[in-house]
Amino acid sequence: MTTLTRTPPAQALDRDAPIPLARVVRVELRKMFNTRSGFWLLASLVIVGVLATVGTILVAPDDQLTHNTFAAAIGFPMTIVLPIIAILSITGEWSQRTGLTTFTLVPHRGRVLVAKTIASVVVGIAAMLVALVVGVVGNVVGTTISGTDLVWDLSAAQFGTIVVGSLLCLLTGTMLGMLIRNSPGALVTYFVMTLVLPTLFGILAANQADFADVRPWVDAELARSFLFEGPPTGEQWGQVATTALLWLVLPALVGLRFVVRSEVK
């Protein structure tokens, strides 16, 4: 006598399978856009790019209306806005009390953090590409108005280092979000790291000759500035890597441990 075995449906076979990472990334990207504040924060990337372009056309001397000038003018405000987006993406789970839902649907918190990081990087790269296009338009319009020749002095290598510098700023926001898990606290800490600490390092370097040689190896803002000024030298790449390890990687590992072990209320 032959016994027929009933094959379970596909849903039953896959019910214990983890949610694909790509799906979690799509959800995190949607969460960045689906609130009014999130939408306008992302829209501000385009808005500040356009405002920076217009300001450059109005203020910059005619002989400095080059593609590199427009790229630098647009890139500066984006290095401020992108970390804020990354911070709010992480801290929103605690400040908006959505962590219980998120970490219930995806129990592996590390996957959620990876998805949030990928989503923030995708937004950052997209913003940089938009900035490149806006810079091209600004260069064409600015030189047309001033009657000067078009100058395309932004090489692919320079654009690549600008993207790397911007992503380091963005990932610093991700790190602070994991480490502090509170939106106001993480934002204040970010501006202390980017505004107050470099000033203190500069004062110390001006008064201590020995520290002036050490400063590029411990001042993350100074090291990142090499990425926006052009392709760095080998020593400058070493300084970027050292400061990233000191101020980004090590704190991020501590923050990851806090996120994994902390109680979500």
N, C-alpha and C positions, 0 to 999 in steps of 0.2 A: 504494500500500500504506500503510495507516494504522499508525502506530507508537503503541503504548500506553505512556503514561508512568506509572510507578508513583509514587503519592503517598506521601511518607514519613510515618510515624506522627507523631501530635501530640507524643509524647515526644521524638522526634528533632528536631522543629522548635524545641522550647522548651528543649533541653538546655543551650544557652549563655545563656539568659535569666537575669538576676540573680534571686536569691531575693526575693520580695516583702517589703517592709519590714514589713508587718503580720505576716507569718509570723515574722520575726526578733523582733519585739516580743513575740509570744506565747511564743516559746521563752525569751526573757529573763525574762518574767514567771514561766514555769514553773520556771526555774532558781532564782528567788528562793524558791520554796516547796518544792522537791523534796528539800531536805536538812533534817535535824532542826534544825540551828542556824538555818537560814534561816526555817523555819516558826515557831520560837519567837521569833525576832527580830521577825517580822511580828506574831505573836500578842501580843507585848509592847505593841504600839501600843494594842490594846484593853484589855489588862490595866492599863497605866499610866493610861489614861483612866478606867477604873472606880475605881482606887485614888485618883486625884486627885479624883474626884467624891465618894467616901466621905469623904476627908480634908476637903474643903470643907464638907460637911454637918456634920462633927464639930467643926471648928475655927472656921469663919467665924461672925461675929456674925449674929444673926437678920436685922438690917436690911441685910446685905450678901449675902443669899442671892438673887442675881439671875442671870438667864441669862448676862449678861456676865461675872460672877464665875466661873461654872462654865466658860465657854468659855476664859477666861484661864488657869484652873487646869489644864485639860486640854491647852491648846495649848503650855504651857511644856515639859513632858516630851517632847512630840512633836517639838519643834524640836531635841531632842537625839537622839532615836532615828532620825528620818528621814534626817539626814545620814550616820549610821552605815550604814544600809541602802544608800544611794547609794555610799558609799565601798567597801563590800564587793562591790557589784555590779560595779564597775570593776576593783578590784584582784584580785578572784578569778581573773581570767584569768592573772595573773602568780603570785600567791601559791599558788594551787592547781594551777598548771601546765596549765591547760586552754586557754591561748591558742593553742597550735599547732593544736588541733582546731578551735577557733572560727574562727580566721583562715584556716584551710584551707578550711572549708566556706563561709565568707563572706570572700573575699579583701579586699574593700573595708572596711578597718578603720573608716572614718568611718561607714559604715552600721551597724556593730555598736555604736559609741558612741552614735549617734542612737537606736538601738533601746533601748539600756540607759537612756538619759536619759528617753525616752518612758515606758518601763516604770516607772522610779522616780517620775516625775511622776504616772502613773496611780495608783500605790500611795499617793502623798502626798495626792492629791485624795480618794481613797477614805477614807483615814484621817481627813481633815478632816471629811468627811461623817459618818463614824461618831462623831467627836468632837462634832459638832453634835447628833446624836441622843442621845448619852449626856448631853450638857449639858442637853437638854430634859428627859430623864427625871430627872436629878439636881435640876433646878430644881423640878419638880413634887413629887418625893419630899421634898426639903429643906424646901420651904415648907409641905408638909402636916404634917411632923413638928414644925416650929417654930410652926405656926399663923399664919404671916404670909401676906400677899397675894402672889400671883404677879406677878413683874415681868419683862416681856419687853423688856429694854433693849438687845438685840443687834440692830442693824439689818443689812439686807442689805449695805450699804456697809461696815460694820465687819467683818462676816464675810468679805467679799471681801478687805479689806486683811490680815486674819489669814491667809487662804489665800496671798496674795502673799508675806507675810513668811515663812511656813513653807516655801514653794517656794524662796525665795531661800536659806534655810538648807540645804534639800535639794540645790540646785544647787551650793552651796559644797562639799558632800561630793563631788559628781560631779567638780567641778574638781580637788579635791585627789587624787582617785583617778587622774585622768589625769596630773596633774603629778608625783606621787610613785610611783604604781604599786606600792605596798607597803602592806599593810593596817596594821601597827603604826605605821609612819611617818606615814601619812595621818591616822590617828586621833589620834595625839599632836599633829600639826600643827593639826588642827581644834580641839582643846581649847585649844591655845595661842592660836589666833586668837580664840576665843570667850570665854576666861577671862582669859588673861594680858595680851594686848594691850589690851583695854578698861580693865583695871585700871591699866596703865601710862599710857594716854591720860588717864584720870581724874586720876591723880597729877600728870601734867604740866599738865593744864588748871587744877588747883587752885593750882599754883605759878606758872603763866605766864598772865597775863590775856590776852595776845594769842592764845595757843593755844586758849583757851576758845571763842573765836569761830570758829576754824578746825576744831575737833574734830568737829562734826557732818558736815563734808565729807570727813573721812578715817577716822572711826571707824565701821566697818560695823555693829557691834553696836548702837551708839547710834542710827544712822540707821534700822536695822531695827526698833528698839523703837517708833518712831513708828507703824509699821504695826499694832502690837498694842495701842496705846493709843487708837486711834480713827482716823477718816479724817484723814490728814495734810493739812497746809496745802500750798500750792503750793511754798513754799520747802523744806519737808520732803520733798516728792516729788523735788525737785531734788537734795537731799542723799542720798536713797535711790539715785537713779540714778547719782550721781557715785561713791559708795562701791561700788556694784555694778560699775561700769566698772573701778574701780581694783583691787578685791579679788576680783572674780569673772570678768569678761569677759576682761581682759588675761591673767591667769594661765591661764584655760581655753584661750586661743589658743596659749600656749606649751605647755601640756600636750598639746593636740591634735597639735602638731607632734612632740612627743616620742613619742606613741603611734604615729603614722604612720611615723616613721623608725626607731624603736628595734627591736632584734632580739629576737624572742620565742624563749626557750629552753625 
